Amino acid sequence: MKNKVRMTLLSTAVILLVMLLIGAHSNSEPVISLKGTTAVSQDIYNSVYAPGQVEAEQSADYSTARTATVTKLYVKPGDRVTEGQPLLCLRETTMALDEEAVQTFAQAVMDGELANQNAMSSALQNIGAPEDEEYTVKATMDGVVMQAPETVGQNILPGLSYLRISDTEHLRVRADIPETYIRQVREGLRANVTSDANPDVTVAARVQRVAPYARRAVSLTGQSSAATVEALLALKETDPALRPGYSVDVKIFTDAVQDAVLVPYEAVGQEGDSEYVFTVKGDGTAHKIYVETGYELDGYIEIKSGVKAGDVVLLSPPDTLRDGDRVEVGGI
């Protein structure tokens, strides 16, 4: 009986000792409750933004060498035309010259016989008389009429475009790249184009050509703006959301990282020139990992080394947290 009592007391003492040891260990290493998340993997892109304008790849402008008048009008803006189709008729006033009179006039000038204004005017009248010439203007390409005279009888001034036809099936974008970013832009890069008229539609494009020079716009007051470099982008497809003349926003993808590891900004701490994160292992302990960061995104930052996708990282860890501390992670 005494032996049985001794064994019971001994067992009880061992249990109490173990409980005391566990309690003491628990008190010496308190568990810290912190928020955490999981590092994710996704493709990311660095990009350059620029304003642009949609235009047709091919257009034909019509102008005259002399003043003319519209006598017939067959088309209006928005009409689709085919090559060779009559567009309008113009009447130009020309001078019908008398060759013999021209030679006589030239000889009189050389002989000094036209010394006064009256003699000069009289000789000019003998050279020829004004003559009207009417002709039909035809389309030189298939396309859509973008600009045309409004009415019959309208005067057409020499050297100015009075009619334009554009191929609206094949569009491109002319963008102005800020000189700060032009070193990142080159032919062949992918791009997205969105218009102010329909911002919910994105059209894919590719950089076709980059100008070898920069330019500056000058205001009426003589002040110049920042230098920009012109780039042409070919659209991969025609979309009703884009029309010639539309203003657009261009996003050119200058670099890409496949399967990049991303964590929220608040997971990255700074220690001098070094950056770090705290990861949590399966035993519930925090581990301080020095990392190399890359591109910054909206709310996230790329981790180039030190962390892999699926690792649990702590958010906004306190400065008092040390490597090896026991933590309880919430928010995952």
Helices and strands as residue ranges (DSSP letters): H 2-28, E 32-38, E 40-56, E 59-62, E 68-73, E 80-81, E 86-97, H 99-111, H 117-127, E 128-138, E 143-147, E 155-156, E 163-166, E 171-178, G 182-184, E 190-195, E 202-215, E 228-235, E 247-264, G 265-267, E 269-271, E 274-280, E 286-296, E 300-305, E 312-314, E 327-330
